[in-house]
Structures are given as structure tokens and as C-alpha cells.
Amino acid sequence: MIVNRAQLSEILGVSLPTIDARVAKGMPIKEKGSKGTPAQFDTVDVIQWMVEGSAPEASVDAPEAFNSPKELSRRKLQAETEKAELELAEKKGLIVFVDDVAEVVGDAQATTRTGLLNLPRRVTPLVLGETDSDVVEGILTDEIDQLIQELHTEFSNEYEALRG
């Protein structure tokens, strides 16, 4: 999802200065802002960047600085903060797990396939012997509308359940 800086701060549950600090540390920006045009962020890229770890890599020249008690404490606090921000975003229903989405999409595909394959069986008795093409078209349209409504209702319920 493409969002602006303010939306990203709300999604992540952090302040605007925190977003700016993360940008300075290399957080990906889809498009830099300019006068009157806000910066744009791709939430997928941002979350991937966060998951991969935005802490600087250990330096070959100064491994002791990377593993100093102060640096370890800073990294631990940063990890705890990011974990809390992700948990908050999940509780707000702003993020979902890929496995959950894949399951819903798989269910949608199976249900849609079944509904479409059953359509001829449901419609045949209704149009059998009918010679008026307008009547046949109306019956088909009604059946397709009914199938679409059933699919919408089923997946609206699954979506709400997924959001918790």
C-alpha cells in the first residue's frame, strides 16, 4: 500500500520525527516529496526493511563498538520498540499475516470455482424450453447476481474475521 509520511507514522504507531530518523537511516522511500507533494512510502518495502533489521551491520574495523554495552542496549531497545509498534499495528487491524491472506484468497478461488461450475446445473432447469432470449438473459443475470452476492457476503465475513 502506498502511503504518505503521516499515514505511515499512524500505521507504525510512531511519531513523524521517528519516520524522519528512519529515513535518514535508510528506510526506503517510493517517491521523495517536494513542495506541495508529500513523500510516498510503500508499506511492504518499509516493513520488509524493518524485518530485515535496520541496525547497522557490524564493522570489520570496529567490532567492539558494534558489540559495546551501549550499542547492544540501543539495539535491544530499538528491537523492542519495533516489535511493540508492529503488535500495535496488528491490533489496530492495519496489518495482517500473509498466511491468513493466502488462506482467504485460496478459499475465494475455490468457492468462486465451485459456484461457477454449479451455475449450469442451477440454470438449466430454469431456461429449459424457454425460447425468449430476453427471459433467458434475465434468468442468467439473476443467477449470476445471486452468485456474486453470495461470494461477497462470504468473503466480507471472512475479511472481518481476519481483521479480528
QUILIN-V956181 format. One record per residue. N is the residue number from 1. RES is the residue in three letters. PSI is psi in whole degrees, -180 to 180 (* if undefined). OMEGA is omega in radians with two decimals (999 if undefined). Layout:
# QUILIN-V956181
n=[N N]
res=[RES RES]
psi=[PSI PSI]
omega=[OMEGA OMEGA]
This chain:
# QUILIN-V956181
n=[1 2 3 4 5 6 7 8 9 10 11 12 13 14 15 16 17 18 19 20 21 22 23 24 25 26 27 28 29 30 31 32 33 34 35 36 37 38 39 40 41 42 43 44 45 46 47 48 49 50 51 52 53 54 55 56 57 58 59 60 61 62 63 64 65 66 67 68 69 70 71 72 73 74 75 76 77 78 79 80 81 82 83 84 85 86 87 88 89 90 91 92 93 94 95 96 97 98 99 100 101 102 103 104 105 106 107 108 109 110 111 112 113 114 115 116 117 118 119 120 121 122 123 124 125 126 127 128 129 130 131 132 133 134 135 136 137 138 139 140 141 142 143 144 145 146 147 148 149 150 151 152 153 154 155 156 157 158 159 160 161 162 163 164]
res=[MET ILE VAL ASN ARG ALA GLN LEU SER GLU ILE LEU GLY VAL SER LEU PRO THR ILE ASP ALA ARG VAL ALA LYS GLY MET PRO ILE LYS GLU LYS GLY SER LYS GLY THR PRO ALA GLN PHE ASP THR VAL ASP VAL ILE GLN TRP MET VAL GLU GLY SER ALA PRO GLU ALA SER VAL ASP ALA PRO GLU ALA PHE ASN SER PRO LYS GLU LEU SER ARG ARG LYS LEU GLN ALA GLU THR GLU LYS ALA GLU LEU GLU LEU ALA GLU LYS LYS GLY LEU ILE VAL PHE VAL ASP ASP VAL ALA GLU VAL VAL GLY ASP ALA GLN ALA THR THR ARG THR GLY LEU LEU ASN LEU PRO ARG ARG VAL THR PRO LEU VAL LEU GLY GLU THR ASP SER ASP VAL VAL GLU GLY ILE LEU THR ASP GLU ILE ASP GLN LEU ILE GLN GLU LEU HIS THR GLU PHE SER ASN GLU TYR GLU ALA LEU ARG GLY]
psi=[134 127 164 -180 -45 -42 -40 -41 -36 -43 -44 -12 36 167 164 -41 -32 -40 -46 -42 -39 -36 -42 -27 2 8 134 140 131 -50 130 144 164 -177 119 -7 115 155 152 140 141 114 -33 -47 -41 -47 -39 -42 -41 -43 -40 -17 112 0 144 147 155 136 135 -33 -27 60 -29 -33 -37 -33 16 154 -39 -45 -41 -41 -42 -44 -39 -45 -41 -45 -42 -40 -47 -39 -45 -40 -42 -41 -41 -45 -38 -44 -34 -5 22 -16 155 163 141 -40 -39 -43 -43 -38 -44 -43 -41 -43 -42 -42 -45 -43 -40 -44 -47 -45 -42 -39 -29 -14 -48 -40 -38 -34 -33 -51 -27 -29 -7 122 -4 131 -14 114 -31 -39 -45 -45 -42 -42 -46 -44 -44 -43 -42 -43 -43 -44 -45 -42 -42 -44 -43 -47 -46 -45 -21 -42 -42 -39 -45 -40 -37 -39 -15 *]
omega=[3.13 -3.10 3.05 -3.06 -3.12 3.12 3.13 3.14 3.11 3.14 -3.11 -3.14 3.14 -3.14 3.08 3.08 3.09 3.08 3.13 -3.14 3.14 3.07 3.13 3.13 3.04 3.10 -3.04 3.07 3.11 3.09 3.09 3.13 3.04 -3.11 3.10 3.14 -3.10 3.05 3.12 -3.14 3.02 -3.05 3.11 3.14 -3.11 -3.11 3.09 3.11 -3.14 -3.12 -3.14 3.09 -3.12 3.12 -3.13 3.11 3.11 -3.14 3.10 -3.09 -3.04 -3.12 -3.14 3.09 -3.14 -3.10 3.13 3.13 3.14 -3.14 3.11 3.11 3.12 -3.14 3.11 3.12 3.11 3.13 3.12 3.12 3.14 3.10 3.13 3.12 3.10 3.11 3.11 3.11 3.10 3.13 3.11 -3.13 -3.10 3.08 3.07 3.14 -3.11 3.14 3.11 3.13 3.13 3.12 3.13 3.13 3.09 3.08 -3.14 3.14 -3.13 -3.13 3.11 3.13 -3.13 3.13 3.14 3.12 3.11 -3.09 3.13 3.13 -3.13 -3.01 -3.06 -3.14 -3.11 -3.08 -3.11 3.14 -3.13 -3.12 -3.13 -3.09 3.10 3.12 3.12 3.12 3.12 3.12 3.12 3.14 3.12 -3.14 3.12 3.09 3.13 3.11 3.13 3.13 3.11 3.11 3.13 -3.12 -3.11 -3.05 2.98 3.11 3.11 3.13 3.13 3.11 3.13 3.14 3.06 999]
